[in-house]
Amino acid sequence: MASNDRNVMLSVLAGIGIGVLVGSISGLLMAPKSGEETRDDLSKTISDLTDKVNDLGKTVGQKVTAASERIRAQMAQKLGDSADEEATS
């Protein structure tokens, strides 16, 4: 189950990263500037992208952890209920 959650998280992060990258490159190509201005813009964009991906990774990680804990608690409760039913039988 954890492997599946990780694959989903990586797919989401990759999709967002690719979208931001394509949008950034398109924006740079559509707005003609000097080489120095373009390099500065690209550097800022990459820095912003890195920050956004890190923030998204933390958010997704927290949500996956919360979901895992919730599922674990539900499974423990169901196992406890099953053990109680067997003990009363």
FIDODO-293370 format. One record per atom (N, C-alpha, C, CB): atom name; x, y, z. Coordinates in Angstrom, 1 decimal. Glycine has a CB too. Layout:
// residues N
REC atom      x      y      z
REC   CA      X      Y      Z
...
//
This chain:
// residues 89
REC atom      x      y      z
REC    N    0.8   -1.2    0.0
REC   CA    0.0    0.0    0.0
REC    C    0.9    1.2    0.0
REC   CB   -0.9    0.0    1.2
REC    N    1.9    1.3    0.8
REC   CA    2.8    2.4    0.9
REC    C    3.5    2.7   -0.5
REC   CB    3.8    2.3    2.0
REC    N    3.8    1.6   -1.2
REC   CA    4.5    1.8   -2.5
REC    C    3.5    2.4   -3.5
REC   CB    4.9    0.4   -3.0
REC    N    2.3    2.1   -3.4
REC   CA    1.3    2.7   -4.3
REC    C    1.1    4.2   -4.0
REC   CB   -0.1    1.9   -4.2
REC    N    1.0    4.5   -2.7
REC   CA    0.9    5.9   -2.3
REC    C    2.1    6.7   -2.8
REC   CB    0.8    6.0   -0.8
REC    N    3.3    6.1   -2.7
REC   CA    4.5    6.8   -3.1
REC    C    4.5    7.0   -4.6
REC   CB    5.8    6.0   -2.7
REC    N    4.0    6.0   -5.4
REC   CA    3.9    6.2   -6.8
REC    C    3.0    7.3   -7.2
REC   CB    3.5    4.9   -7.5
REC    N    1.9    7.4   -6.5
REC   CA    0.9    8.4   -6.8
REC    C    1.5    9.8   -6.5
REC   CB   -0.4    8.2   -6.0
REC    N    2.2    9.9   -5.3
REC   CA    2.8   11.1   -4.9
REC    C    3.8   11.6   -6.0
REC   CB    3.4   11.0   -3.5
REC    N    4.7   10.6   -6.4
REC   CA    5.7   11.0   -7.4
REC    C    5.1   11.4   -8.7
REC   CB    6.6    9.8   -7.6
REC    N    4.0   10.7   -9.1
REC   CA    3.3   11.1  -10.4
REC    C    2.7   12.5  -10.3
REC   CB    2.2   10.1  -10.7
REC    N    2.1   12.8   -9.2
REC   CA    1.6   14.2   -9.0
REC    C    2.7   15.2   -9.0
REC   CB    0.8   14.3   -7.6
REC    N    3.8   15.0   -8.3
REC   CA    4.9   15.9   -8.3
REC    C    5.5   16.1   -9.7
REC   CB    5.9   15.5   -7.3
REC    N    5.7   15.0  -10.4
REC   CA    6.2   15.0  -11.7
REC    C    5.3   15.8  -12.6
REC   CB    6.5   13.6  -12.3
REC    N    4.0   15.6  -12.6
REC   CA    3.1   16.3  -13.4
REC    C    3.1   17.8  -13.2
REC   CB    1.7   15.8  -13.2
REC    N    3.1   18.2  -11.9
REC   CA    3.2   19.6  -11.6
REC    C    4.5   20.2  -12.0
REC   CB    3.0   19.8  -10.1
REC    N    5.6   19.5  -11.8
REC   CA    6.9   20.0  -12.2
REC    C    7.0   20.2  -13.7
REC   CB    8.0   19.1  -11.7
REC    N    6.5   19.3  -14.4
REC   CA    6.6   19.4  -15.9
REC    C    5.7   20.5  -16.4
REC   CB    6.2   18.1  -16.6
REC    N    4.6   20.7  -15.8
REC   CA    3.7   21.8  -16.2
REC    C    4.3   23.1  -15.9
REC   CB    2.4   21.7  -15.4
REC    N    4.9   23.3  -14.7
REC   CA    5.5   24.6  -14.4
REC    C    6.7   24.8  -15.3
REC   CB    6.0   24.6  -12.9
REC    N    7.5   23.8  -15.6
REC   CA    8.6   23.9  -16.5
REC    C    8.2   24.3  -17.9
REC   CB    9.4   22.6  -16.5
REC    N    7.2   23.7  -18.4
REC   CA    6.8   24.0  -19.8
REC    C    6.2   25.4  -19.8
REC   CB    5.7   23.0  -20.3
REC    N    5.4   25.8  -18.8
REC   CA    4.9   27.1  -18.7
REC    C    6.0   28.2  -18.6
REC   CB    3.9   27.3  -17.6
REC    N    7.0   27.9  -17.8
REC   CA    8.1   28.9  -17.6
REC    C    8.9   29.1  -18.9
REC   CB    9.0   28.4  -16.5
REC    N    9.2   28.0  -19.6
REC   CA   10.0   28.0  -20.8
REC    C    9.2   28.8  -21.9
REC   CB   10.3   26.6  -21.3
REC    N    7.9   28.5  -22.0
REC   CA    7.0   29.2  -22.9
REC    C    7.0   30.7  -22.7
REC   CB    5.6   28.6  -22.9
REC    N    6.9   31.0  -21.4
REC   CA    6.9   32.5  -21.0
REC    C    8.2   33.1  -21.4
REC   CB    6.6   32.6  -19.6
REC    N    9.3   32.5  -21.2
REC   CA   10.6   33.1  -21.5
REC    C   10.7   33.2  -23.0
REC   CB   11.7   32.2  -20.9
REC    N   10.3   32.3  -23.8
REC   CA   10.4   32.4  -25.2
REC    C    9.5   33.4  -25.8
REC   CB   10.2   31.0  -25.8
REC    N    8.4   33.6  -25.2
REC   CA    7.4   34.6  -25.8
REC    C    7.7   36.0  -25.4
REC   CB    6.0   34.3  -25.2
REC    N    8.5   36.3  -24.4
REC   CA    8.8   37.6  -24.0
REC    C   10.3   37.9  -24.3
REC   CB    8.5   37.8  -22.5
REC    N   10.6   38.5  -25.4
REC   CA   12.0   38.7  -25.8
REC    C   12.7   39.7  -24.8
REC   CB   12.1   39.3  -27.2
REC    N   13.8   39.3  -24.3
REC   CA   14.6   40.1  -23.3
REC    C   16.1   39.8  -23.7
REC   CB   14.3   39.7  -21.8
REC    N   16.9   40.6  -23.0
REC   CA   18.3   40.4  -23.2
REC    C   18.7   39.0  -22.5
REC   CB   19.2   41.5  -22.6
REC    N   19.9   38.5  -22.9
REC   CA   20.4   37.2  -22.3
REC    C   20.5   37.3  -20.8
REC   CB   21.7   36.9  -22.9
REC    N   21.0   38.4  -20.3
REC   CA   21.2   38.6  -18.8
REC    C   19.8   38.6  -18.1
REC   CB   21.9   39.8  -18.5
REC    N   18.8   39.3  -18.7
REC   CA   17.5   39.3  -18.1
REC    C   16.8   38.0  -18.1
REC   CB   16.6   40.4  -18.8
REC    N   17.0   37.3  -19.2
REC   CA   16.4   35.9  -19.4
REC    C   17.1   35.0  -18.4
REC   CB   16.6   35.4  -20.8
REC    N   18.4   35.0  -18.2
REC   CA   19.1   34.2  -17.2
REC    C   18.6   34.5  -15.8
REC   CB   20.6   34.3  -17.3
REC    N   18.4   35.8  -15.5
REC   CA   17.9   36.1  -14.1
REC    C   16.5   35.6  -13.9
REC   CB   18.0   37.7  -14.0
REC    N   15.7   35.8  -14.9
REC   CA   14.3   35.3  -14.8
REC    C   14.3   33.8  -14.7
REC   CB   13.5   35.7  -16.1
REC    N   15.1   33.1  -15.5
REC   CA   15.2   31.6  -15.4
REC    C   15.7   31.2  -14.0
REC   CB   16.1   31.1  -16.5
REC    N   16.6   31.9  -13.5
REC   CA   17.2   31.5  -12.1
REC    C   16.1   31.7  -11.1
REC   CB   18.4   32.4  -11.8
REC    N   15.3   32.8  -11.2
REC   CA   14.2   33.0  -10.2
REC    C   13.1   32.0  -10.4
REC   CB   13.6   34.5  -10.4
REC    N   12.8   31.7  -11.6
REC   CA   11.8   30.7  -11.9
REC    C   12.2   29.3  -11.3
REC   CB   11.5   30.6  -13.4
REC    N   13.4   28.9  -11.5
REC   CA   13.9   27.6  -11.0
REC    C   13.9   27.6   -9.5
REC   CB   15.3   27.3  -11.5
REC    N   14.3   28.7   -8.9
REC   CA   14.2   28.9   -7.4
REC    C   12.8   28.8   -6.9
REC   CB   14.9   30.2   -7.0
REC    N   11.9   29.5   -7.6
REC   CA   10.5   29.4   -7.2
REC    C    9.9   28.0   -7.3
REC   CB    9.6   30.4   -8.0
REC    N   10.3   27.3   -8.4
REC   CA    9.8   26.0   -8.7
REC    C   10.3   25.0   -7.6
REC   CB   10.3   25.5  -10.1
REC    N   11.6   25.2   -7.2
REC   CA   12.1   24.3   -6.2
REC    C   11.4   24.5   -4.9
REC   CB   13.6   24.7   -6.0
REC    N   11.1   25.8   -4.5
REC   CA   10.3   26.0   -3.3
REC    C    8.9   25.4   -3.4
REC   CB   10.2   27.5   -3.1
REC    N    8.3   25.6   -4.5
REC   CA    6.9   25.0   -4.7
REC    C    6.9   23.5   -4.6
REC   CB    6.3   25.5   -6.0
REC    N    7.9   22.9   -5.3
REC   CA    7.9   21.4   -5.2
REC    C    8.2   20.9   -3.8
REC   CB    9.0   20.9   -6.2
REC    N    9.1   21.6   -3.1
REC   CA    9.4   21.2   -1.7
REC    C    8.1   21.4   -0.8
REC   CB   10.5   22.1   -1.1
REC    N    7.4   22.5   -1.0
REC   CA    6.2   22.7   -0.2
REC    C    5.1   21.6   -0.6
REC   CB    5.6   24.1   -0.5
REC    N    5.0   21.4   -1.8
REC   CA    4.0   20.4   -2.3
REC    C    4.4   19.0   -1.7
REC   CB    3.9   20.3   -3.8
REC    N    5.7   18.7   -1.8
REC   CA    6.1   17.4   -1.3
REC    C    5.8   17.2    0.2
REC   CB    7.6   17.2   -1.5
REC    N    6.0   18.3    1.0
REC   CA    5.7   18.3    2.4
REC    C    4.2   18.1    2.6
REC   CB    6.2   19.5    3.1
REC    N    3.4   18.8    1.9
REC   CA    2.0   18.7    2.0
REC    C    1.5   17.3    1.6
REC   CB    1.3   19.8    1.1
REC    N    1.9   16.8    0.5
REC   CA    1.5   15.4    0.1
REC    C    2.0   14.4    1.1
REC   CB    2.1   15.1   -1.3
REC    N    3.2   14.6    1.6
REC   CA    3.7   13.7    2.6
REC    C    2.9   13.7    3.9
REC   CB    5.2   14.0    3.0
REC    N    2.5   14.8    4.3
REC   CA    1.6   14.9    5.5
REC    C    0.3   14.3    5.3
REC   CB    1.4   16.4    5.9
REC    N   -0.3   14.5    4.1
REC   CA   -1.6   13.9    3.8
REC    C   -1.5   12.3    3.7
REC   CB   -2.1   14.4    2.5
REC    N   -0.4   11.9    3.1
REC   CA   -0.2   10.4    3.0
REC    C    0.0    9.8    4.4
REC   CB    1.0   10.1    2.1
REC    N    0.8   10.5    5.2
REC   CA    1.0   10.0    6.6
REC    C   -0.3   10.0    7.4
REC   CB    2.0   10.9    7.3
REC    N   -1.1   11.0    7.2
REC   CA   -2.4   11.1    7.9
REC    C   -3.3   10.0    7.4
REC   CB   -3.1   12.5    7.7
REC    N   -3.4    9.7    6.1
REC   CA   -4.2    8.7    5.6
REC    C   -3.7    7.3    6.1
REC   CB   -4.2    8.7    4.0
REC    N   -2.4    7.1    6.1
REC   CA   -1.9    5.8    6.6
REC    C   -2.2    5.6    8.0
REC   CB   -0.4    5.8    6.4
REC    N   -2.1    6.6    8.8
REC   CA   -2.5    6.5   10.3
REC    C   -4.0    6.2   10.4
REC   CB   -2.1    7.8   11.0
REC    N   -4.8    6.9    9.6
REC   CA   -6.2    6.6    9.7
REC    C   -6.6    5.2    9.3
REC   CB   -7.0    7.6    8.8
REC    N   -5.9    4.7    8.2
REC   CA   -6.2    3.3    7.8
REC    C   -5.7    2.3    8.8
REC   CB   -5.5    3.1    6.4
REC    N   -4.5    2.6    9.4
REC   CA   -3.9    1.7   10.4
REC    C   -4.9    1.7   11.6
REC   CB   -2.5    2.3   10.8
REC    N   -5.4    2.8   12.0
REC   CA   -6.3    2.8   13.2
REC    C   -7.6    2.0   12.9
REC   CB   -6.7    4.3   13.6
REC    N   -8.1    2.2   11.6
REC   CA   -9.3    1.5   11.2
REC    C   -9.1    0.0   11.2
REC   CB   -9.8    1.9    9.9
REC    N   -7.9   -0.4   10.7
REC   CA   -7.6   -1.9   10.7
REC    C   -7.4   -2.4   12.1
REC   CB   -6.3   -2.1    9.9
REC    N   -6.8   -1.7   13.0
REC   CA   -6.6   -2.1   14.3
REC    C   -8.0   -2.3   15.0
REC   CB   -5.7   -1.1   15.1
REC    N   -8.9   -1.3   14.7
REC   CA  -10.2   -1.4   15.3
REC    C  -10.9   -2.6   14.8
REC   CB  -11.0   -0.1   15.0
REC    N  -10.9   -2.9   13.5
REC   CA  -11.5   -4.1   12.9
REC    C  -11.0   -5.4   13.4
REC   CB  -11.5   -4.0   11.4
REC    N   -9.6   -5.4   13.6
REC   CA   -9.0   -6.6   14.1
REC    C   -9.4   -6.8   15.6
REC   CB   -7.5   -6.5   14.0
REC    N   -9.5   -5.7   16.3
REC   CA   -9.9   -5.8   17.7
REC    C  -11.4   -6.3   17.8
REC   CB   -9.8   -4.4   18.4
REC    N  -12.2   -5.8   16.9
REC   CA  -13.6   -6.2   16.9
REC    C  -13.7   -7.7   16.5
REC   CB  -14.4   -5.3   15.8
REC    N  -12.9   -8.1   15.6
REC   CA  -12.9   -9.5   15.2
REC    C  -12.4  -10.4   16.4
REC   CB  -12.0   -9.8   14.0
REC    N  -11.4  -10.0   17.1
REC   CA  -10.9  -10.7   18.2
REC    C  -12.0  -10.8   19.3
REC   CB   -9.6  -10.1   18.8
REC    N  -12.7   -9.7   19.5
REC   CA  -13.8   -9.7   20.5
REC    C  -14.9  -10.7   20.1
REC   CB  -14.3   -8.3   20.7
REC    N  -15.3  -10.7   18.9
REC   CA  -16.3  -11.6   18.4
REC    C  -15.9  -13.0   18.6
REC   CB  -16.7  -11.3   16.9
REC    N  -14.6  -13.4   18.3
REC   CA  -14.1  -14.7   18.4
REC    C  -14.1  -15.1   19.9
REC   CB  -12.8  -14.9   17.8
REC    N  -13.8  -14.2   20.8
REC   CA  -13.7  -14.5   22.2
REC    C  -15.1  -14.8   22.8
REC   CB  -13.0  -13.4   22.9
REC    N  -16.1  -14.1   22.3
REC   CA  -17.4  -14.3   22.8
REC    C  -18.1  -15.5   22.2
REC   CB  -18.3  -13.0   22.5
REC    N  -17.6  -16.0   21.1
REC   CA  -18.2  -17.2   20.4
REC    C  -17.9  -18.5   21.2
REC   CB  -17.7  -17.4   19.0
//
